[in-house]
Amino acid sequence: MRSEEAWTGDRTTLVVQKPPPEVFRAAAANNWSLGVDGLYTWFLPWPLGMEQRGILSELSDPDHAVEGDKRYVLRRRTETATALGYTAPLPLELAVAEAGVPHRVAFSVADDLSAARRFRVGSVQLRLNISNIVTQDRLRIELNGESLEGERCTRDIGRHDAARDQWLTFELVEVLPRAGENVLAVTLLSRPAGLAGSVTVEQVEVAVRYSPHPSKL
């Protein structure tokens, strides 16, 4: 997720949803990795509390974001942003007529999760919110060309209810995002006979959590 993709919605939504520190930290880390000269934010609630002061302190120092928990959130399209000429990869519609065709989304992750650097990484999760999905739908999901079939995946009720959307959470162990550009590919392979409508990827998130202790003996 690029730096500008670190949160969703228009400015009003941002104020109401109050992004947690993990989202700010992910956005800051992506910006610092791109070589920006500085960062600023304009939608923190006033008067500033302890959490907001902590966020501002972290935004000012790239070292703060290196081993801090992060939540990268892909940006969604909105009417306001589209009218201004901004593009966004989501929602991503997987039509039945295009079964077998991969749909790709590019995003960036600032964390270096290579074997040499992940000794304090507690967990890495890839989360997809998918609407109009049923258990019998067959999907293929790949990260940088590698299938996630071997990674543990759990399903949960989505933003509305299980009949309308689900969260698919992958616990990434063998297939990890790389520092910099990544490509997520989602392919609808088949749907149950007689089931119409498209499957739509509504949201994509990558959560990186660190531990104060090494993850191996």
MOMO-V892263 format. One record per residue. N is the residue number from 0. RES is the residue in one small letter. OMEGA is omega in degrees with one decimal (* if undefined). Layout:
((N	RES	OMEGA) (N	RES	OMEGA))
This chain:
((0	m	-180.0) (1	r	-174.5) (2	s	-178.2) (3	e	178.7) (4	e	-172.5) (5	a	176.0) (6	w	-172.5) (7	t	172.0) (8	g	178.8) (9	d	-173.2) (10	r	179.5) (11	t	178.8) (12	t	179.9) (13	l	-178.1) (14	v	-176.4) (15	v	-173.2) (16	q	178.3) (17	k	-178.9) (18	p	179.9) (19	p	-178.9) (20	p	-178.7) (21	e	179.8) (22	v	175.3) (23	f	-176.6) (24	r	178.4) (25	a	178.9) (26	a	-179.8) (27	a	-178.9) (28	a	178.1) (29	n	178.9) (30	n	179.4) (31	w	-179.5) (32	s	177.8) (33	l	175.6) (34	g	178.7) (35	v	179.9) (36	d	-179.1) (37	g	-178.6) (38	l	172.1) (39	y	176.6) (40	t	-174.4) (41	w	-174.5) (42	f	175.1) (43	l	179.9) (44	p	-179.2) (45	w	0.3) (46	p	-176.9) (47	l	174.6) (48	g	-178.0) (49	m	-179.0) (50	e	-179.3) (51	q	177.6) (52	r	177.2) (53	g	178.1) (54	i	-179.5) (55	l	178.1) (56	s	-179.6) (57	e	-179.8) (58	l	-174.7) (59	s	-173.6) (60	d	-179.1) (61	p	-177.6) (62	d	-179.5) (63	h	-173.5) (64	a	-171.7) (65	v	-178.7) (66	e	174.4) (67	g	177.8) (68	d	-178.1) (69	k	174.8) (70	r	178.6) (71	y	-176.4) (72	v	-180.0) (73	l	-178.1) (74	r	175.6) (75	r	177.0) (76	r	172.0) (77	t	179.9) (78	e	-178.6) (79	t	-178.5) (80	a	179.8) (81	t	179.3) (82	a	179.5) (83	l	176.9) (84	g	179.8) (85	y	178.1) (86	t	179.0) (87	a	-175.3) (88	p	-176.0) (89	l	0.9) (90	p	-178.1) (91	l	-175.1) (92	e	178.2) (93	l	-175.6) (94	a	178.0) (95	v	-179.2) (96	a	179.4) (97	e	179.8) (98	a	-179.3) (99	g	-179.8) (100	v	179.8) (101	p	174.9) (102	h	-170.5) (103	r	177.1) (104	v	177.7) (105	a	177.6) (106	f	-178.4) (107	s	175.1) (108	v	-177.0) (109	a	-175.5) (110	d	173.0) (111	d	-176.4) (112	l	177.2) (113	s	-175.3) (114	a	-177.7) (115	a	-172.5) (116	r	-171.9) (117	r	-178.2) (118	f	176.8) (119	r	178.6) (120	v	179.9) (121	g	-179.6) (122	s	173.9) (123	v	-179.0) (124	q	169.1) (125	l	-176.4) (126	r	178.3) (127	l	171.3) (128	n	-174.9) (129	i	-179.7) (130	s	179.9) (131	n	-179.3) (132	i	173.3) (133	v	-175.2) (134	t	-177.2) (135	q	175.2) (136	d	177.7) (137	r	-179.3) (138	l	168.7) (139	r	-178.3) (140	i	-177.4) (141	e	175.5) (142	l	-177.8) (143	n	176.2) (144	g	-179.9) (145	e	-179.3) (146	s	176.3) (147	l	-177.8) (148	e	-178.1) (149	g	179.2) (150	e	-179.0) (151	r	-179.8) (152	c	174.9) (153	t	179.6) (154	r	178.6) (155	d	176.8) (156	i	-175.7) (157	g	-176.4) (158	r	-176.6) (159	h	177.0) (160	d	-174.2) (161	a	-179.7) (162	a	-176.3) (163	r	178.1) (164	d	-179.4) (165	q	168.9) (166	w	171.6) (167	l	-178.4) (168	t	178.0) (169	f	173.1) (170	e	-173.3) (171	l	178.5) (172	v	-178.7) (173	e	-178.6) (174	v	-175.0) (175	l	172.7) (176	p	176.3) (177	r	177.9) (178	a	-178.0) (179	g	-173.5) (180	e	176.0) (181	n	178.1) (182	v	174.5) (183	l	178.6) (184	a	179.1) (185	v	-177.7) (186	t	171.8) (187	l	-178.5) (188	l	179.8) (189	s	174.0) (190	r	176.9) (191	p	-178.9) (192	a	177.4) (193	g	-179.8) (194	l	-176.6) (195	a	177.1) (196	g	-178.6) (197	s	169.1) (198	v	-173.8) (199	t	173.3) (200	v	-174.6) (201	e	-176.1) (202	q	175.1) (203	v	179.0) (204	e	170.7) (205	v	-179.4) (206	a	177.5) (207	v	-179.0) (208	r	-178.5) (209	y	178.2) (210	s	176.7) (211	p	-179.2) (212	h	177.9) (213	p	-178.5) (214	s	177.6) (215	k	176.5) (216	l	*))
